[in-house]
């Protein structure tokens, strides 16, 4: 049986609180795709999926997963997405610890930051930046941000963003403002800071992780994370590597400021800084022991920026209806 008379489901990939993802074959092209299915019947969830599909169909960028179509069948909403042949950053951190050098990590960090910049310029706050939502295509070396299902229009800055009385996002990767059900234009930058603190130190969890949601929120609101230079064996590194980690630490410190207005203005600045930090290290060591190359991100072109700014207002009008 074909879904929408076109897609043959192969196997489930994962199931969350509101949706499930499957791999499938597109019968018309023979290519593998990913299918996202909303498990809830609520109109708000369906509108979020529609909105996600519109943005990802309109904007093509190497650091964002591509969407192909949206449809409703038998009362369920579906979105067809690009299939990514690779691993999540969460899997790399937990199962392939220390599998790449700092050069490779900086390239990945640059790509993640660039993807966030594209979203934010386009008027979208992701709100759930975490290792599970970052995919590395092991065929191309491209890093892609996935799952915009919790995304919100930037024009609603500091609006209430709750679903069924609880804040949206993953607790230990939230910004201080998110713990109160709000967002700011730099919310994703704080979450990026958490994710990269974990990645650069190869830690199993977010630096704010506890077994209690209450204590996690308290840490996010009031505690500072430890300097990454104190969590790694920096004395055994070359002078260039030590300098790089010190620069990374400074970037993360500003990204993790409790006051949204004191963080980096946009994620593109962070992407550019990671690219610069990486340059002196490129010839020091092999990028990583894997078979694929991980490239740095490129700045947004004027043409794409203009398109994103146009999307910002269009995305806003859709969001107001949801």
N, C-alpha and C positions, 0 to 999 in steps of 0.2 A: 504494500500500500504506500502510495506516494503522498507526502504532505504538500498541499497546494498544487497537486498534480505534477510535482517537479522534484521534490526532495525525499530521498530515501534515508531514513535515520539509521545510523550504524551502531552507535553506542553512546551512553551518557558520559559526560565529562565531569560534571559537578552539579550539586543541588544546594541552593542557599535558602534563606528564609522566604524570599519572594519569587525566585525564578530558578530555572534549570537550564543547563547548556548541554547540547548534544553535538556529536559529529555526524555529518550526513554527506551524501553524494548528490550533486546537482545533476539530474538525469539529462538535462539539455546540453551540458558541457562536459560531464564526466569528472568535474573537479570536486575536491573535498571542500566542504564549507562547515561553518559552525552555526548552530541554530539556538537562539535564546528564546525560551518559553516562559511567559509569566504565569505563575501558579495561582495567583490571586485574581479574583474577578473584579476587583475594585477599579473604577474608572480612573482614579488617580494613577495607579500603577500602569495602566494601559497608556495613558497620556504620556507618562515618563518614558515608556519604551518608544512611543511614536516620536517624541522629541529627540531622544538619543539617536534614533535611526535617521531623522532628518539632518541632524548635524553631521553625522558620520558619512552620510551619502554625499552631502554637499562639499565637505572639506576633505581633500585628499592630502595626507601628510604621512611621511614614513614612520612617525612616532605615535600614530593613532591607528587603531584597528579600523578597517574599512567596513561599512555596512552596505548591503545590496538592496534589500527590500523589507517591507513590513506588511503583515497581513493578519487577519483574524479568521480562524477556522474552528468550527464547532465550539464557538464561544471562548476560544483561547487566543491570546495574542502571541505572535511569533516575529522574530527579527532574524534575517539571514545575514551572517557576518563572514568576513574573511577568516579562513582557517589558518592558525599560526602553528607552524611546525617547530616546536621548541619547548622551553621550560619557563616556568614562572620564576621571578626573583626569589620568591619564598623557597622554591625547590632548590635553587642554586645555593642559597644561604644555608639551608639545612642538610642537603645531601651532597653538595659539591663545595663544601667549605674550603676557602683558600684556593679555589680552582683557577683563579686568575690573579695577575699582578695588579698593582695600583694603576698602571696604565689602562688596563682593561676596565677596571672599576670606574675610573674617571670618564671613560668614553660612555659607559652605561649611564652614569650619573648625569652627564651632559645631555644625553638623549631623553632621559626621563624629564629633566627640567624643561627641555625644548617642547616636549609634548604638552606639558602643563601650560607653558606660555601660549601655545596655539589655542588650547581650550579657553584660557582666561581672556585672551585678546578677542576671541569669538563670543565672549559674554557668558562663558560657562565656568562654574566652580564645580570641580569633580566631587569633592567632599568625602571621598573614600580612597585616598591615595595610600596604598599599602603594598607590601611585597607580592601578595596574591593577585593584585591587579596590574602587575607589570610583567609582560611577557618578552622573553628574548628569543627571537627567531634564529635557531641554530644553523639555518641554511644561508641566511643573508647577513646575520650580525645586527639586524635592526631590533631596537627595543620599542615595544608598543604598549601604550596605556589602554587598558580594556575596562569594560563595565562602567558606563556612565549612568547606570540606572538610578543613582542617588543624586545626580547632577542638578544644579539649580542655577537660574539666571542671575548674573552678577548685578543686574539693576535692582534686585531686591536686597541690597546690602543691609545686614543686621535685621532682616525680617525673621519671623519665627519659622523654623524649619523642622517641624516635628511630624512623625508619622505614628498614629495610634499612641500619642503621648510620650514617645521616646525619641531621643535625638537620632539623627540619621548619620550613619558612618560606622566605622569600627573603633571601639572605645579607645584602645591604647595608641591609635594613630590620629586621634582628634586634636584639634587646636583648642586652646582655652575657651574661645568664644563658642565653639561647637558644643562644649559640655553644658552650655546654657541654652542650647537650641538655636544658636545664631551663627551667622557667617560674616566674613569680611572679604574684601578683595584679595587679601593675602592669606586666606585660610589654607589653601592648597600648599602654599610655601611652607607653612609650619609643618604640615603633614609630610611634605618632602624632606624637611629637616630631620624628622623622626626616622623616616625610612632610610635615609642616607647615613645617619648616625649608626643605625643597626648594620647596614651594609658595609661601611668602611671598617667597622670593628668586628665584623663577622659574628655578631651576637645572635642568639636564637630568637630573642624577642625584642620588642620595642623597649627603649630605655625607661618608658613609663609603665610598663606592664606590671600588674599585680593580679592576684586571684580575685580581688574585689573591685567591682566597677566604681564604687564610692572612693576607694583609696587611689585607684587609677586616675580618676577625675581630680582628686586633691593634688596628686603629683603633677599632673598636667598644668593645673592652675598656679601652683605655688613653688614647685621645686625646679631647680636648674639641672640639666643633664651634665654628666661628667665629661670633661674635655676628652676628646677621642685620643689625644696624645698620651693620656694617662692610662688608656685601656689597651694600648698596643706596645709591643717591644720596640720602641722608637730608637733606642740606643744602638741596636744592631743594624740599623739602616744607614744608607749612604747619606751624605749631606743634602743631596738633591731631594731624596725621599723625605727626609726630616722636614725640609723646608716646605715640601708639598703638603704634608700632613698638617703642619702649622697653619698654612693657608686654608686648607679644607676646614679645620677647626674654627677659624674665624668666620668663614662663610656660614657654617652650621649654627654658630652662636647667634648671628644676626637673624637667620631664618627662624630660629626657635625663640625669638623674643616674645614675651607674653602679650605685649601691646601690638596689635596688628599694624598700627601705623609706623612702628619702628622696625619692621621686617624689610627685606628687600622689596623694592617696588614691584618687580615682576620676575618671573622665573627665567626669562631670557637672559637677564644679567647673570644669574647663577650659571646657566649653561655656558655662556661665554667665558666666565672665570674658570670653570673646570677645564675648558679647552686650552686656556692659557697655562694653567698649572701643569697640564699633561705634556705640553711641548718639550720641556727639557728632559723628560723621563723616557721619551719614546725609544731612544737608542740604548737605554741602560739595560733593558731586559726584554725577553720575548713577551709579547702582550699577554698571552695566556697559553696554557698547554693544550688548548682545544684546537680543533681543525678549522674553525671559522674566525674571521677577523671582525672586530667590533669597531665600527667607525665612530668618529665624533659627530655631533649634530651640526647642522648648518643654520645660519641665521634665517629668519623668516624673510622671504622676498617681499618687496613693496606690493606686488600684485596680490600675493596671498594675504598680506596684512589688510589690504583694502577689502578683500572678499570677507575676511573674518570680521571686520568692523561692520560690514553690511549684515552679516549673519547675527551679529550682536543684537540688533534691533528686531530682526525676524524671530530670533530665539525668544526674545522678551515677549513678543506678542503671543506666541504659543504658550509660554509659561503662565501668562496671566489667565489663560483659559483653563489651565489644568488645576 
